[in-house]
Amino acid sequence: MAAEPRYPVPPGVLERFAELGRETSTLAVLRHARIAERMGLSGTDHKALDLASRAQGPLTAGRIAQLTGLSTGAVTGVIDRLERAGFVRRVRDTQDRRKVLVEILPLDEEKLAPLFSSALDVVEQVLEKFSPEERDIVERYEREVLLLMRNDILGETASA
């Protein structure tokens, strides 16, 4: 397999992208903190729920800890709060009754959709300004960033 080509990144370009990434990250955190608050959750609880909801079926607390990068003790608190808020429930593993799994309960899509609609509107407004070919490049960039961030933060090496 041929190595991907590499191109030098001038310091000024790196600084511009770093600043853009920093501001994007800050605004994303603030948006999700506002959404979480409207859901009655903390930002951490909201993002843990998001990560767990993408999994195939119920998860152990240990797996949620791996996905989030949180300690198992912190995850226990997250699960407690999500359970009290009605987003998850603990169930016994049918294969190993000693294990407890966290099952995501069906979300009230009608109630939650308005919380996320403005974010989708922004994405659509931006994407309308790019050709399909340009969108492919932007998507490739985002996927590469996600891949390396997952590896850095969570120690994962799976492709984006």
N, CA and C of each residue as an Amber inpcrd file, in Angstrom:
protein
   480
   0.8420000  -1.1780000   0.0000000   0.0000000   0.0000000   0.0000000
   0.8870000   1.2400000   0.0000000   0.6420000   2.1460000  -0.9140000
   1.4460000   3.3580000  -1.0320000   1.1220000   4.3280000   0.1040000
   2.1540000   4.9960000   0.5780000   1.9600000   5.9890000   1.6290000
   1.2100000   7.1900000   1.0710000   0.3810000   7.7780000   1.9290000
  -0.3270000   8.9860000   1.5180000   0.6790000  10.1110000   1.3360000
   0.4420000  10.9710000   0.3290000   1.3690000  12.0980000   0.1560000
   1.2820000  13.0540000   1.3450000   2.3710000  13.6640000   1.6510000
   2.4480000  14.6420000   2.7460000   2.9320000  15.9610000   2.1650000
   2.3590000  17.0450000   2.6460000   2.7030000  18.3770000   2.1670000
   3.0820000  19.2380000   3.3680000   4.1680000  19.9790000   3.2630000
   4.5670000  20.8380000   4.3920000   3.4740000  21.8570000   4.7170000
   3.2970000  22.1260000   5.9910000   2.2980000  23.1080000   6.4350000
   3.0500000  24.3200000   6.9840000   2.9820000  25.4480000   6.2720000
   3.6560000  26.6580000   6.7700000   3.0890000  27.0830000   8.1250000
   3.9240000  27.6450000   8.9850000   3.4660000  28.0410000  10.3320000
   2.2090000  28.9200000  10.3160000   2.1150000  29.8510000   9.3790000
   0.9410000  30.7300000   9.3190000  -0.3450000  29.9580000   9.0380000
  -0.2670000  28.9520000   8.1920000  -1.4370000  28.1340000   7.8830000
  -1.8330000  27.3230000   9.1170000  -0.8510000  26.7420000   9.7780000
  -1.1220000  25.9730000  10.9920000  -1.7740000  26.8680000  12.0450000
  -1.2750000  28.0910000  12.2060000  -1.8540000  29.0280000  13.1810000
  -3.3030000  29.3540000  12.8380000  -3.5930000  29.5910000  11.5550000
  -4.9690000  29.9070000  11.1370000  -5.9050000  28.7420000  11.4310000
  -5.4950000  27.5390000  11.0700000  -6.3480000  26.3780000  11.3080000
  -6.4970000  26.0950000  12.8020000  -5.4440000  26.2940000  13.5610000
  -5.5220000  26.1000000  15.0150000  -6.5230000  27.0840000  15.6180000
  -6.4870000  28.3180000  15.1910000  -7.4140000  29.3270000  15.7110000
  -8.8490000  29.0050000  15.2990000  -9.0450000  28.5930000  14.0530000
 -10.3800000  28.2000000  13.6010000 -10.8930000  27.0060000  14.4040000
 -10.0370000  26.0360000  14.6200000 -10.4270000  24.8610000  15.3950000
 -10.7640000  25.2210000  16.8310000  -9.9750000  26.1230000  17.3950000
 -10.2190000  26.5460000  18.7800000 -11.5660000  27.2390000  18.9140000
 -11.8580000  28.1560000  18.0040000 -13.1280000  28.8750000  18.0770000
 -14.3090000  27.9410000  17.7890000 -14.1570000  27.0550000  16.8130000
 -15.2130000  26.0880000  16.5020000 -15.4880000  25.2080000  17.7160000
 -14.4360000  24.7450000  18.3590000 -14.5750000  23.8950000  19.5340000
 -15.3020000  24.6320000  20.6610000 -14.9070000  25.8560000  20.9090000
 -15.5340000  26.6360000  21.9750000 -17.0180000  26.8340000  21.7080000
 -17.3570000  27.2270000  20.4860000 -18.7640000  27.4470000  20.1620000
 -19.5600000  26.1500000  20.1980000 -18.9540000  25.0400000  19.7870000
 -19.6400000  23.7400000  19.8490000 -19.9010000  23.3460000  21.3010000
 -18.9170000  23.5540000  22.1660000 -19.1010000  23.2310000  23.5820000
 -20.2220000  24.0840000  24.1730000 -20.2410000  25.3660000  23.8560000
 -21.2930000  26.2440000  24.3750000 -22.6630000  25.8510000  23.8410000
 -22.7450000  25.4990000  22.5530000 -24.0280000  25.0590000  21.9750000
 -24.5130000  23.8010000  22.6940000 -23.6190000  22.8360000  22.8770000
 -24.0290000  21.5840000  23.5080000 -24.3160000  21.7490000  24.9930000
 -23.6610000  22.6840000  25.6380000 -23.9810000  22.9700000  27.0410000
 -25.4030000  23.5270000  27.1350000 -25.7750000  24.3770000  26.1940000
 -27.1270000  24.9440000  26.1700000 -28.1570000  23.8420000  25.8880000
 -27.8570000  22.9670000  24.9210000 -28.7640000  21.8560000  24.6150000
 -28.8970000  20.9470000  25.8320000 -27.7650000  20.6060000  26.4490000
 -27.7810000  19.7300000  27.6260000 -28.6300000  20.3330000  28.7420000
 -28.4570000  21.6250000  28.9660000 -29.2270000  22.3030000  30.0160000
 -30.7240000  22.1990000  29.7370000 -31.1150000  22.3660000  28.4880000
 -32.5290000  22.2600000  28.1210000 -33.0490000  20.8320000  28.2630000
 -32.1390000  19.8620000  28.1900000 -32.5170000  18.4560000  28.3900000
 -32.4840000  18.0760000  29.8640000 -32.0130000  18.9940000  30.7140000
 -31.8910000  18.7120000  32.1370000 -30.6390000  17.9310000  32.4770000
 -29.6050000  18.0390000  31.6300000 -28.3540000  17.2990000  31.8170000
 -27.1670000  18.2420000  31.8910000 -26.0430000  17.7150000  32.3590000
 -24.7810000  18.4460000  32.2500000 -24.2180000  18.1890000  30.8540000
 -23.2520000  18.9740000  30.4640000 -22.6130000  18.7620000  29.1680000
 -21.9840000  17.3800000  29.0570000 -21.3420000  16.9380000  30.1210000
 -20.7070000  15.6180000  30.1200000 -21.7470000  14.5190000  29.9960000
 -22.8430000  14.6540000  30.7380000 -23.9020000  13.6380000  30.6760000
 -24.5010000  13.5770000  29.2690000 -24.7090000  14.7340000  28.6880000
 -25.2810000  14.8020000  27.3340000 -24.3840000  14.1230000  26.3160000
 -23.0920000  14.3890000  26.3590000 -22.1790000  13.7930000  25.3790000
 -21.9740000  12.3120000  25.6560000 -21.9910000  11.8960000  26.9100000
 -21.9020000  10.4670000  27.2190000 -23.1320000   9.7440000  26.6650000
 -24.3030000  10.3530000  26.8120000 -25.5280000   9.7810000  26.2520000
 -25.4140000   9.6860000  24.7330000 -24.8830000  10.7160000  24.1110000
 -24.7200000  10.7200000  22.6570000 -23.8050000   9.5710000  22.2140000
 -22.6670000   9.4240000  22.8630000 -21.7380000   8.3480000  22.5080000
 -22.3650000   6.9710000  22.7480000 -23.0230000   6.8100000  23.8750000
 -23.6300000   5.5110000  24.1900000 -24.7750000   5.1880000  23.2330000
 -25.4910000   6.2020000  22.7880000 -26.6340000   5.9610000  21.9040000
 -26.1990000   5.5170000  20.5060000 -24.9450000   5.7440000  20.1590000
 -24.4280000   5.3170000  18.8520000 -23.9750000   3.8560000  18.8530000
 -23.8920000   3.2740000  20.0270000 -23.4300000   1.8830000  20.1450000
 -24.5330000   0.9280000  19.7020000 -24.1220000  -0.2720000  19.3920000
 -25.0640000  -1.3220000  19.0070000 -25.5280000  -2.0420000  20.2630000
 -26.6130000  -1.5990000  20.8420000 -27.1700000  -2.2700000  22.0070000
 -26.6260000  -1.7440000  23.3210000 -27.0500000  -2.3780000  24.4200000
 -26.6450000  -1.9500000  25.7630000 -25.1330000  -2.0540000  25.9740000
 -24.6220000  -1.2170000  26.8650000 -23.1840000  -1.1550000  27.1580000
 -22.9280000  -1.3510000  28.6390000 -21.7540000  -1.8260000  28.9540000
 -21.3250000  -1.8550000  30.3540000 -20.8290000  -0.4600000  30.7230000
 -20.7660000  -0.2100000  32.0120000 -20.2120000   1.0570000  32.4810000
 -18.7540000   1.1840000  32.0290000 -18.0350000   0.0730000  32.0260000
 -16.6420000   0.0810000  31.5830000 -16.5060000   0.5180000  30.1370000
 -17.4160000   0.0480000  29.2900000 -17.3590000   0.4450000  27.8740000
 -17.7030000   1.9260000  27.7220000 -18.6460000   2.4200000  28.4970000
 -18.9660000   3.8590000  28.4560000 -17.7480000   4.6560000  28.8980000
 -17.0380000   4.1610000  29.8950000 -15.8090000   4.8330000  30.3420000
 -14.7960000   4.8840000  29.2030000 -14.6520000   3.7590000  28.4730000
 -13.7250000   3.7460000  27.3340000 -14.1470000   4.7460000  26.2580000
 -15.4240000   4.7800000  25.9380000 -15.9200000   5.6690000  24.8850000
 -15.7520000   7.1410000  25.2380000 -15.9290000   7.4680000  26.5190000
 -15.8990000   8.8700000  26.9400000 -14.5340000   9.3310000  27.4240000
 -13.6940000   8.3810000  27.8240000 -12.4200000   8.7600000  28.4180000
 -12.5560000   9.1270000  29.8900000 -13.7500000   8.9150000  30.4740000
 -13.9870000   9.2100000  31.8820000 -13.6020000   8.0090000  32.7320000
 -13.3590000   8.2420000  34.0060000 -13.0850000   7.1340000  34.9210000
 -14.3800000   6.3520000  35.1460000 -14.2550000   5.1030000  35.5860000
 -15.4580000   4.3100000  35.8440000 -16.2800000   4.9200000  36.9800000
 -15.6110000   5.5390000  37.9330000 -16.3310000   6.2130000  39.0180000
 -17.1610000   7.3810000  38.5030000 -16.5790000   8.1600000  37.6200000
 -17.3180000   9.2820000  37.0320000 -18.4810000   8.7760000  36.1910000
 -18.2710000   7.6670000  35.4870000 -19.3190000   7.1030000  34.6350000
 -20.4920000   6.6180000  35.4800000 -20.2160000   6.0780000  36.6580000
 -21.3070000   5.6520000  37.5440000 -22.2140000   6.8440000  37.8550000
 -21.6330000   7.9870000  38.1340000 -22.4210000   9.1990000  38.3940000
 -23.2020000   9.6360000  37.1650000 -22.5680000   9.5490000  35.9920000
 -23.2470000   9.9020000  34.7360000 -24.4580000   8.9980000  34.5370000
 -24.2520000   7.6910000  34.7140000 -25.3490000   6.7320000  34.5230000
 -26.4710000   7.0030000  35.5190000 -26.1200000   7.2780000  36.7770000
 -27.1370000   7.5920000  37.7910000 -27.9820000   8.7780000  37.3440000
 -27.3360000   9.8350000  36.8820000 -28.0700000  11.0430000  36.4710000
 -28.9060000  10.7930000  35.2190000 -28.3580000  10.0500000  34.2530000
 -29.1140000   9.7400000  33.0350000 -30.3170000   8.8580000  33.3580000
 -30.1520000   7.9560000  34.3260000 -31.2610000   7.0880000  34.7290000
 -32.3520000   7.9170000  35.4100000 -31.9630000   8.8090000  36.3220000
 -32.9510000   9.6640000  36.9980000 -33.7000000  10.5440000  36.0050000
 -33.0080000  10.9770000  34.9430000 -33.6240000  11.8560000  33.9460000
 -34.4560000  11.0750000  32.9220000 -34.4160000   9.7360000  32.9960000
 -35.2420000   8.9190000  32.1130000 -34.6500000   8.6260000  30.7460000
 -33.3350000   8.7560000  30.6080000 -32.6910000   8.4980000  29.3180000
 -32.1270000   7.0790000  29.1980000 -31.8080000   6.4570000  30.3380000
 -31.2420000   5.1010000  30.3280000 -31.8460000   4.2910000  31.4620000
 -31.6230000   2.9910000  31.3920000 -31.9510000   2.1290000  32.5220000
 -30.8930000   1.0440000  32.6090000 -30.7040000   0.5610000  33.8260000
 -29.7790000  -0.5460000  34.0550000 -30.5460000  -1.8520000  33.8880000
 -29.9300000  -2.8050000  33.1820000 -30.5360000  -4.1180000  32.9810000
 -29.4690000  -5.1880000  33.2020000 -29.8950000  -6.3690000  33.5970000
 -28.9750000  -7.4880000  33.7740000 -28.5940000  -8.0490000  32.4110000
 -27.3340000  -8.4100000  32.2770000 -26.8540000  -9.0680000  31.0660000
 -27.4520000 -10.4700000  31.0270000 -28.1200000 -10.8090000  29.9460000
 -28.7440000 -12.1310000  29.8510000 -27.7080000 -13.2550000  29.7600000
 -26.4960000 -12.9280000  29.3080000 -25.4320000 -13.9290000  29.1940000
 -24.6830000 -14.1270000  30.5090000 -24.5580000 -13.0530000  31.2810000
 -23.8150000 -13.1060000  32.5420000 -24.5830000 -12.2640000  33.5570000
 -25.3680000 -12.8990000  34.3980000 -26.2500000 -12.1950000  35.3330000
 -25.4960000 -11.3040000  36.3260000 -24.1830000 -11.4880000  36.4510000
 -23.3970000 -10.6340000  37.3450000 -23.1800000  -9.2550000  36.7470000
 -23.2640000  -9.1690000  35.4160000 -23.0230000  -7.9060000  34.7220000
 -24.2900000  -7.0720000  34.6360000 -24.0810000  -5.7760000  34.7750000
 -25.1740000  -4.8330000  34.5790000 -24.8640000  -4.0360000  33.3160000
 -25.8650000  -3.9240000  32.4720000 -25.7270000  -3.1680000  31.2310000
 -26.5520000  -1.8990000  31.3160000 -26.1440000  -0.9220000  30.5340000
 -26.8860000   0.3350000  30.4510000 -27.5820000   0.3500000  29.1010000
 -28.8860000   0.4500000  29.1630000 -29.7090000   0.4370000  27.9560000
 -30.2600000   1.8470000  27.7150000 -30.1070000   2.3240000  26.4940000
 -30.6340000   3.6350000  26.1410000 -32.1310000   3.4840000  25.9010000
 -32.9150000   4.3190000  26.5440000 -34.3620000   4.2900000  26.3570000
 -34.7260000   5.1040000  25.1220000 -35.8430000   4.7930000  24.4980000
 -36.2500000   5.5710000  23.3130000 -36.3480000   7.0610000  23.6530000
 -35.7760000   7.8630000  22.7800000 -35.7940000   9.3090000  22.9920000
 -37.0650000   9.9020000  22.4050000 -37.5450000  10.9530000  23.0170000
 -38.7050000  11.6760000  22.5080000 -38.2110000  12.6080000  21.4030000
 -38.1290000  12.0640000  20.1890000 -37.5670000  12.7990000  19.0480000
 -38.2980000  14.1220000  18.8070000 -39.6190000  14.0980000  18.9760000
 -40.4100000  15.3060000  18.7410000 -40.0100000  16.4230000  19.7090000
 -39.7480000  16.0400000  20.9390000 -39.3560000  17.0090000  21.9670000
 -37.9140000  17.4940000  21.7620000 -37.0330000  16.5910000  21.3330000
 -35.6130000  16.9270000  21.2150000 -35.2370000  17.5830000  19.8900000
 -35.9670000  17.3030000  18.8280000 -35.6140000  17.8210000  17.4990000
 -35.4020000  19.3310000  17.4700000 -36.2680000  20.1300000  18.1010000
 -36.0480000  21.5870000  18.0500000 -34.7230000  22.0350000  18.6880000
 -34.2130000  21.2380000  19.6300000 -32.9510000  21.6040000  20.2750000
 -31.7780000  21.5390000  19.3030000 -31.8900000  20.6800000  18.2850000
 -30.7910000  20.4520000  17.3600000 -31.0110000  21.0870000  15.9860000
 -32.2100000  21.5820000  15.7360000 -32.5350000  22.0660000  14.3940000
 -31.6790000  23.2530000  13.9690000 -31.3560000  24.1610000  14.8780000
 -30.5540000  25.3240000  14.4800000 -29.1520000  24.8980000  14.0500000
 -28.6100000  23.8500000  14.6810000 -27.2860000  23.3580000  14.2870000
 -27.3430000  22.7850000  12.8750000 -28.3950000  22.0270000  12.5740000
 -28.5390000  21.4790000  11.2260000 -28.7480000  22.5810000  10.1960000
 -29.4750000  23.6140000  10.5860000 -29.6770000  24.7450000   9.6830000
 -28.3410000  25.4010000   9.3310000 -27.4900000  25.5790000  10.3210000
 -26.1700000  26.1800000  10.0920000 -25.3530000  25.3130000   9.1410000
 -25.3300000  24.0230000   9.3770000 -24.5690000  23.1070000   8.5190000
 -25.0930000  23.1810000   7.0870000 -26.3990000  23.1660000   6.9440000
 -26.9730000  23.2370000   5.5960000 -26.6180000  24.5490000   4.9060000
 -26.7230000  25.6630000   5.6240000 -26.3930000  26.9620000   5.0390000
 -24.9400000  27.0220000   4.5800000 -24.0550000  26.4220000   5.3450000
 -22.6370000  26.4140000   4.9730000 -22.4070000  25.4910000   3.7790000
 -22.9500000  24.2800000   3.8470000 -22.7190000  23.3070000   2.7750000
 -23.2710000  23.7790000   1.4300000 -24.3060000  24.5910000   1.4550000
 -24.8650000  25.1340000   0.2150000 -23.8640000  26.0030000  -0.5380000
 -22.8650000  26.4820000   0.1500000 -21.8520000  27.3660000  -0.4520000
 -20.7070000  26.5870000  -1.0880000 -20.7160000  25.2470000  -0.9510000
 -19.6290000  24.4190000  -1.4560000 -20.1430000  23.4640000  -2.5170000
 -19.3340000  23.2420000  -3.5230000 -19.6830000  22.2660000  -4.5560000
 -19.5800000  20.8620000  -3.9500000 -20.1840000  19.8710000  -4.6100000
 -20.0410000  18.5000000  -4.1020000 -18.5810000  18.0650000  -3.9580000
 -17.7180000  18.4900000  -4.8810000 -16.2960000  18.1340000  -4.7980000
 -15.6400000  18.7940000  -3.5890000 -15.9940000  20.0500000  -3.3440000
 -15.4380000  20.7510000  -2.1820000 -15.9410000  20.1100000  -0.8830000
 -17.2010000  19.6950000  -0.8740000 -17.7480000  19.0170000   0.3140000
 -16.9620000  17.7430000   0.6090000 -16.5830000  17.0280000  -0.4420000
 -15.7910000  15.8060000  -0.2530000 -14.4640000  16.1210000   0.4290000
 -13.8490000  17.2260000   0.0620000 -12.5680000  17.6300000   0.6600000
 -12.7610000  18.0230000   2.1190000 -13.8090000  18.8050000   2.3860000
 -14.0970000  19.2120000   3.7670000 -14.3970000  17.9840000   4.6200000
 -15.1800000  17.0490000   4.0710000 -15.5030000  15.8260000   4.8090000
 -14.2410000  15.0090000   5.0830000 -13.3710000  14.9160000   4.1040000
 -12.1140000  14.1820000   4.2960000 -11.2870000  14.8190000   5.4140000
 -11.2010000  16.1450000   5.4120000 -10.4780000  16.8670000   6.4590000
 -11.0880000  16.5450000   7.8270000 -12.4140000  16.6590000   7.9450000
 -13.0870000  16.4110000   9.2250000 -12.8600000  14.9810000   9.7040000
 -12.9500000  14.0220000   8.7930000 -12.7480000  12.6200000   9.1650000
 -11.3140000  12.3700000   9.6490000 -10.3400000  13.0040000   9.0040000
  -8.9380000  12.8630000   9.4250000  -8.7370000  13.4570000  10.8210000
  -9.3300000  14.6230000  11.0710000  -9.2250000  15.2440000  12.3910000
  -9.8550000  14.3390000  13.4390000 -11.0580000  13.8260000  13.1530000
 -11.7350000  12.9400000  14.0990000 -10.9250000  11.6850000  14.3900000
 -10.3670000  11.0960000  13.3630000  -9.5680000   9.8850000  13.5320000
  -8.4060000  10.1260000  14.4930000  -7.6690000  11.2070000  14.2570000
  -6.5140000  11.4920000  15.1090000  -6.9260000  11.9240000  16.5100000
  -8.0480000  12.6510000  16.6230000  -8.5270000  13.0480000  17.9460000
  -8.9690000  11.8300000  18.7520000  -9.6870000  10.9000000  18.1080000
 -10.1050000   9.6730000  18.8020000  -8.8870000   8.9190000  19.3250000
  -7.8770000   8.8140000  18.4830000  -6.6630000   8.1070000  18.8830000
  -5.9750000   8.8300000  20.0390000  -5.9000000  10.1470000  19.9630000
  -5.2270000  10.9400000  20.9950000  -5.9880000  10.9030000  22.3240000
  -7.2990000  11.0520000  22.2620000  -8.0880000  11.1640000  23.4740000
  -8.4860000   9.8050000  24.0340000  -8.9040000   8.9130000  23.1470000
  -9.4550000   7.6490000  23.6110000  -8.5490000   6.4510000  23.3500000
  -7.4450000   6.6750000  22.6630000  -6.5520000   5.5780000  22.3670000
  -7.0990000   4.6250000  21.3260000  -8.0960000   5.0760000  20.5610000
  -8.6880000   4.2340000  19.5250000  -7.9070000   4.3820000  18.2310000
  -7.8840000   3.3300000  17.4490000  -7.2240000   3.3910000  16.1520000
  -8.1770000   3.0430000  15.0370000  -9.4680000   2.8770000  15.3580000
 -10.4630000   2.5540000  14.3330000 -10.6260000   3.7330000  13.3820000
 -10.9180000   3.4380000  12.1290000 -11.0910000   4.5120000  11.1580000
 -12.3620000   5.2880000  11.4270000 -12.3570000   6.5460000  10.9880000
 -13.4950000   7.4460000  11.2340000 -14.6790000   7.0780000  10.3930000
